[in-house]
Amino acid sequence: MSNLHNNVASPLYQQLYDEIMEKITTGEYPVGSQIPSEEQLSQIYKISRITVRSAIQKLCDDNVLVKKHGKGTFVSLPVYVESVSAEGSFTKSCIQMGKIPSTEVISKGLKSVDKRICENLNINDQEKVIHIQRLRFIDGRASMIEEDYFISDFNFMLNKDIEQQPLLDVIRENTGNTAKFFDDVIEIKYATKEQAKNLDCVVGTPLLYISQLVVGDMNQVLYYNEQYIRTDIYKFSVRSSNK
């Protein structure tokens, strides 16, 4: 049954684009699978072949689908795996994979936060912290939202170009401190309306959630970090060792 509507602002081809993306995200159309033909999609959604073709072409242009001559159209979402040798840096990991990382700072400033974050930063729950929210891209595709929290002594972070430089590089240059280890807690959370908009996915999409405490070489907390990752684009790598 068609879920597309003529009486909404979004054009039909964009509605079909979003519908196919949702089926890919939820696993109904897994990576490598063949989607219905243009004729079948036209019949399913009761729209013209021209409209279907426009949606399919946009998905192909975005590297979500790939057309194979004489065979059909297939799901072709690339998945990038973080390098374990990238020192916890998204930017360095992308460069090692031969991909182009980019960052958009959504917001930054001083704010009051909940007790959990204050406890991670070892500060009084009445203190304000520096909060930076960033959207991370791989080859132009939104793959991760990061929420970074620093104690107020790190106010230099508010004036630095953190769209081009890894956070740990900025911290080292301004304090002399380097990261000694990362404590990660990994869970699954579901995309909110705001997260879905930023990550170009549907509300409720499962996201890999990582809460990370970054500890310096003197066992001091450098910052607390939360990551919301689209795992159909980017996978988080963990290395374990038996000493």
C-alpha positions in Angstrom: 0.0 0.0 0.0 1.3 3.5 -0.9 2.6 5.7 1.9 3.1 8.6 -0.5 0.8 11.7 -0.5 0.2 14.4 -3.0 -1.1 16.8 -0.4 2.1 17.4 1.5 5.0 19.8 0.9 7.6 17.1 0.1 7.5 16.1 -3.6 6.6 12.5 -4.5 10.1 11.5 -5.6 11.5 12.7 -2.3 8.9 10.7 -0.4 9.8 7.6 -2.3 13.5 8.3 -1.7 12.8 8.5 2.1 10.6 5.4 1.9 13.4 3.3 0.3 16.0 4.8 2.7 13.8 3.7 5.6 13.6 0.1 4.2 17.4 0.0 3.9 17.9 1.4 7.4 15.5 -1.1 9.0 17.1 -4.0 7.1 14.1 -4.8 4.9 16.4 -4.0 1.9 19.8 -5.3 3.2 23.1 -4.3 1.7 23.7 -6.2 -1.5 20.0 -7.0 -2.1 18.0 -6.1 -5.2 15.2 -3.6 -4.8 11.9 -3.8 -6.8 12.1 -2.7 -10.4 10.9 0.8 -11.5 7.8 -0.8 -12.9 7.1 -2.6 -9.6 7.7 0.5 -7.5 5.4 2.5 -9.8 2.6 -0.1 -9.2 3.3 -0.4 -5.5 3.2 3.3 -4.8 0.8 4.3 -7.6 3.1 6.9 -9.0 4.6 7.5 -12.5 7.7 5.8 -13.8 9.3 9.3 -14.2 8.8 9.9 -10.4 10.3 6.5 -9.5 13.2 7.1 -11.9 14.0 10.5 -10.2 14.0 8.9 -6.7 16.2 6.0 -7.9 18.6 8.3 -9.6 19.0 10.5 -6.5 19.7 7.3 -4.4 22.3 6.3 -6.9 23.9 9.7 -6.9 24.1 9.5 -3.1 25.9 6.1 -3.4 23.0 4.3 -1.6 22.0 2.3 -4.7 23.9 1.0 -7.6 22.5 0.0 -11.0 23.9 -3.2 -12.6 23.3 -3.4 -16.3 20.9 -6.2 -17.2 20.4 -7.2 -13.6 18.6 -4.4 -11.7 19.2 -2.0 -8.9 21.0 -3.0 -5.7 21.6 -1.6 -2.2 25.2 -0.4 -2.0 25.7 1.4 1.3 29.4 1.6 2.1 30.4 0.8 5.7 33.6 2.3 7.1 35.4 0.6 10.0 37.4 2.7 12.4 41.1 1.9 12.6 42.3 0.7 16.0 45.5 2.6 15.3 43.8 6.0 15.0 44.3 7.0 18.6 40.6 7.4 19.2 40.4 10.1 16.5 37.5 10.0 13.9 39.5 12.4 11.7 42.7 10.2 11.7 40.7 7.0 11.3 39.0 8.4 8.1 42.3 9.6 6.7 43.8 6.1 7.3 40.8 4.6 5.3 41.4 7.0 2.5 38.2 8.8 3.1 37.5 12.5 3.6 36.4 13.5 7.1 34.6 16.7 7.8 32.9 18.3 10.8 30.1 20.8 11.4 29.9 22.4 14.8 26.2 22.5 15.7 26.7 24.4 18.9 29.2 25.3 21.6 29.2 27.2 24.8 28.9 27.0 28.6 25.8 25.1 30.0 24.5 23.4 33.0 24.4 19.6 32.7 23.0 16.7 34.7 24.7 15.1 37.7 25.9 12.1 35.6 28.1 14.3 33.4 29.4 16.3 36.4 30.4 13.0 38.1 32.3 11.9 35.0 34.2 15.2 35.0 34.8 15.1 38.7 33.2 18.5 39.4 30.4 19.9 41.6 27.0 19.5 40.0 26.4 23.2 40.3 29.3 24.1 38.0 28.7 24.8 34.3 30.7 22.9 31.7 31.9 23.6 28.2 29.6 21.7 25.8 30.4 21.2 22.1 28.0 19.4 19.7 29.4 18.3 16.4 28.2 16.5 13.3 30.8 14.2 11.7 30.8 13.4 8.0 32.6 10.7 5.9 32.9 11.8 2.2 30.1 14.2 2.8 27.7 11.7 4.4 26.6 12.4 8.0 27.7 9.4 10.1 28.0 10.5 13.8 26.8 13.1 16.3 29.3 13.9 19.1 28.6 15.6 22.3 31.8 16.7 24.1 32.0 18.0 27.7 34.9 19.9 29.3 35.5 21.6 32.6 35.5 25.4 32.5 39.4 25.5 32.6 39.3 24.3 29.0 37.6 27.5 27.8 40.2 27.7 25.0 38.2 25.0 23.2 35.5 27.7 22.4 37.9 29.7 20.3 39.7 26.9 18.4 39.1 25.6 14.9 37.7 22.2 15.9 36.2 21.6 12.5 39.6 21.0 11.0 41.7 19.7 14.0 41.2 16.6 16.2 40.2 17.6 19.8 43.2 15.7 21.3 45.6 17.7 19.1 44.0 20.9 20.4 44.2 19.8 24.0 47.9 18.8 23.6 48.9 22.0 22.0 47.2 24.1 24.7 47.9 22.1 27.9 50.7 19.6 27.0 48.4 16.7 28.1 48.0 13.6 25.9 45.4 10.8 26.2 46.5 7.8 28.2 43.4 5.7 27.8 39.7 5.7 26.9 36.9 4.2 29.0 34.0 3.3 26.7 30.5 2.1 27.5 28.6 0.9 24.5 24.8 0.7 24.1 22.1 1.0 21.6 19.9 4.1 21.5 17.2 5.2 19.1 17.3 8.4 17.0 15.3 11.3 18.3 13.7 13.7 15.9 16.6 16.1 16.0 19.2 13.3 15.7 17.3 11.8 12.7 17.3 15.2 11.0 21.0 15.7 11.5 21.9 12.1 10.5 19.5 11.9 7.6 17.7 8.8 8.9 14.2 8.1 10.2 13.2 8.7 13.8 13.8 5.6 15.9 16.7 4.3 13.8 19.0 2.2 16.1 22.2 4.1 16.7 25.4 2.9 18.4 25.8 5.0 21.5 29.2 5.3 23.1 29.9 7.2 26.3 33.6 7.8 26.6 35.8 9.1 29.3 39.1 10.4 28.0 41.9 10.2 30.6 45.2 11.9 30.3 48.8 10.8 31.0 48.6 12.1 34.6 45.3 10.1 35.2 43.3 13.3 35.0 40.0 13.5 33.0 40.5 15.4 29.8 36.9 15.3 28.7 33.7 13.3 28.6 32.3 12.4 25.2 29.0 10.9 23.9 28.7 9.5 20.3 25.6 8.6 18.3 26.7 6.5 15.3 25.0 5.3 12.2 26.5 1.9 12.0 25.3 1.4 8.4 27.9 3.9 7.5 30.6 3.8 10.3 31.6 1.0 12.6 33.4 1.5 15.9 36.4 -0.7 16.4 37.7 -2.0 19.8 41.0 -3.9 20.4 41.3 -6.2 23.4 44.6 -7.6 24.6 45.6 -10.4 27.0 48.7 -9.3 28.9 
